[in-house]
Amino acid sequence: MRLCNIIILPAFFAILVYGGLSPAYSEDKAAAPAPAVKADAKPELFTVVRLVIAKDVKDREPVDIVDVLPASTDKAYCFLEVKDVSVDTDAEFVWYLGDKEMRATSVTLKQGPRWRTYANKTINGLRGNWRVDVRDANGKVLKSVSFKVE
């Protein structure tokens, strides 16, 4: 009977004290529920640091950043700098004149801490309000930049 008291009583006592749970668990310190996430939510593939329109790009940097270009300009350059590229992915530059899509160009971004790239568009003297949207591989518009040709 002594053997029974040595083994069973401490086990019974542990169940009474801890309620059958491990000592590390506390109802007062229960883990907070995970934040609600939409079922269709997708993680960010990269973060846009800089998106500008320039007259040119040299040594992976924009040259002559502008908001207005003369109609005589041959090409406009849209320069993009991103950070925290989580996986190899694509970024898409979508050029609009007013609400009309004029061109879409995709570029590949490799996984890494920082990328600089650009796309260009021949203007052909097309005057008006232009916009370039940068979309991730999921089609989400991450940032837009506007400029005018006059």
C-alpha positions as CSV (number, residue, x, y, z in Angstrom):
1,M,0.0,0.0,0.0
2,R,2.9,2.3,0.7
3,L,4.0,2.0,-3.0
4,C,0.5,3.0,-4.1
5,N,0.7,6.2,-1.9
6,I,4.1,7.1,-3.3
7,I,3.0,6.9,-6.9
8,I,-0.7,7.7,-7.0
9,L,-0.9,10.5,-4.4
10,P,1.6,12.8,-6.0
11,A,0.0,12.2,-9.4
12,F,-3.5,12.9,-7.9
13,F,-2.1,16.1,-6.2
14,A,-0.6,17.3,-9.6
15,I,-4.0,16.8,-11.3
16,L,-5.7,18.8,-8.5
17,V,-3.2,21.6,-8.5
18,Y,-2.7,22.0,-12.2
19,G,-6.1,20.9,-13.4
20,G,-4.5,18.2,-15.5
21,L,-2.6,20.7,-17.5
22,S,1.1,21.2,-17.8
23,P,2.6,23.8,-15.3
24,A,3.6,26.1,-18.2
25,Y,0.0,26.7,-19.2
26,S,-2.0,29.4,-17.5
27,E,-5.5,30.4,-18.4
28,D,-4.6,33.9,-17.4
29,K,-1.9,33.9,-20.0
30,A,-3.6,32.0,-22.8
31,A,-2.2,32.8,-26.2
32,A,-4.0,35.6,-27.9
33,P,-6.0,34.5,-30.9
34,A,-4.3,35.0,-34.3
35,P,-5.4,38.1,-36.1
36,A,-8.2,37.5,-38.7
37,V,-6.8,37.2,-42.2
38,K,-8.9,37.2,-45.3
39,A,-8.9,33.9,-47.0
40,D,-7.8,35.6,-50.3
41,A,-5.2,37.8,-48.7
42,K,-1.8,37.3,-50.2
43,P,1.6,38.3,-48.6
44,E,3.4,41.3,-49.9
45,L,6.0,40.2,-52.5
46,F,8.0,43.4,-52.3
47,T,7.8,47.0,-51.0
48,V,8.1,50.0,-53.4
49,V,10.6,52.5,-52.1
50,R,10.7,54.9,-55.1
51,L,8.7,55.3,-58.3
52,V,9.5,58.3,-60.5
53,I,9.4,59.5,-64.1
54,A,12.7,60.7,-65.5
55,K,14.2,61.7,-68.8
56,D,16.7,58.9,-68.6
57,V,18.3,56.3,-66.4
58,K,22.1,56.1,-66.0
59,D,24.0,53.8,-63.7
60,R,20.7,52.4,-62.3
61,E,19.6,55.9,-61.2
62,P,17.0,58.2,-62.7
63,V,18.3,61.3,-64.5
64,D,16.2,64.5,-64.5
65,I,13.1,63.5,-62.5
66,V,10.1,65.3,-64.0
67,D,6.4,65.8,-63.6
68,V,6.0,67.4,-67.0
69,L,7.6,66.4,-70.3
70,P,7.6,68.4,-73.6
71,A,5.8,66.6,-76.5
72,S,9.1,66.6,-78.3
73,T,10.4,64.1,-75.8
74,D,11.3,60.8,-77.4
75,K,10.9,58.5,-74.4
76,A,9.8,58.6,-70.8
77,Y,11.4,56.4,-68.2
78,C,9.7,55.0,-65.1
79,F,12.3,54.1,-62.5
80,L,11.4,51.7,-59.7
81,E,13.3,50.9,-56.5
82,V,12.0,48.1,-54.3
83,K,13.1,46.4,-51.1
84,D,12.4,43.1,-49.3
85,V,11.7,41.0,-52.3
86,S,10.5,37.8,-50.6
87,V,10.6,35.4,-53.5
88,D,11.6,35.6,-57.2
89,T,8.7,37.4,-58.8
90,D,7.6,39.9,-61.5
91,A,6.7,43.6,-61.3
92,E,4.5,45.0,-64.1
93,F,4.7,48.6,-65.3
94,V,1.3,49.6,-66.9
95,W,1.3,52.9,-68.8
96,Y,-1.9,54.9,-69.3
97,L,-2.7,58.0,-71.3
98,G,-5.9,59.3,-69.6
99,D,-7.8,56.0,-68.9
100,K,-6.5,54.2,-71.9
101,E,-3.9,51.5,-71.3
102,M,-1.0,52.2,-73.7
103,R,1.6,49.5,-72.7
104,A,2.4,46.9,-70.1
105,T,5.9,45.7,-69.4
106,S,7.0,43.0,-66.9
107,V,10.4,42.8,-65.3
108,T,11.7,40.0,-63.1
109,L,12.8,40.7,-59.5
110,K,15.0,38.1,-57.8
111,Q,14.7,37.5,-54.1
112,G,16.8,40.0,-52.2
113,P,16.9,43.1,-50.0
114,R,16.9,45.7,-52.8
115,W,16.3,46.0,-56.6
116,R,16.4,49.0,-59.0
117,T,14.9,48.7,-62.5
118,Y,13.0,50.7,-65.0
119,A,10.7,50.6,-68.1
120,N,10.4,53.2,-70.8
121,K,7.7,54.2,-73.2
122,T,8.0,56.0,-76.5
123,I,5.8,59.1,-76.2
124,N,5.3,59.9,-80.0
125,G,4.1,63.4,-79.2
126,L,1.0,62.1,-77.4
127,R,0.0,65.0,-75.2
128,G,-2.1,64.6,-72.0
129,N,-2.1,63.2,-68.5
130,W,-0.1,60.0,-68.2
131,R,0.1,57.5,-65.3
132,V,2.2,54.4,-64.6
133,D,0.9,51.8,-62.2
134,V,3.3,49.2,-60.7
135,R,1.6,45.9,-60.0
136,D,2.9,42.9,-58.3
137,A,2.6,39.3,-59.6
138,N,-0.9,39.1,-58.0
139,G,-2.1,42.1,-60.0
140,K,-2.2,44.4,-57.0
141,V,-1.4,48.0,-57.8
142,L,1.4,48.9,-55.3
143,K,2.1,52.5,-56.4
144,S,1.3,54.9,-59.2
145,V,3.1,57.9,-60.6
146,S,1.6,60.6,-62.8
147,F,3.1,63.0,-65.3
148,K,2.0,65.3,-68.1
149,V,3.1,65.6,-71.7
150,E,2.5,69.1,-73.2
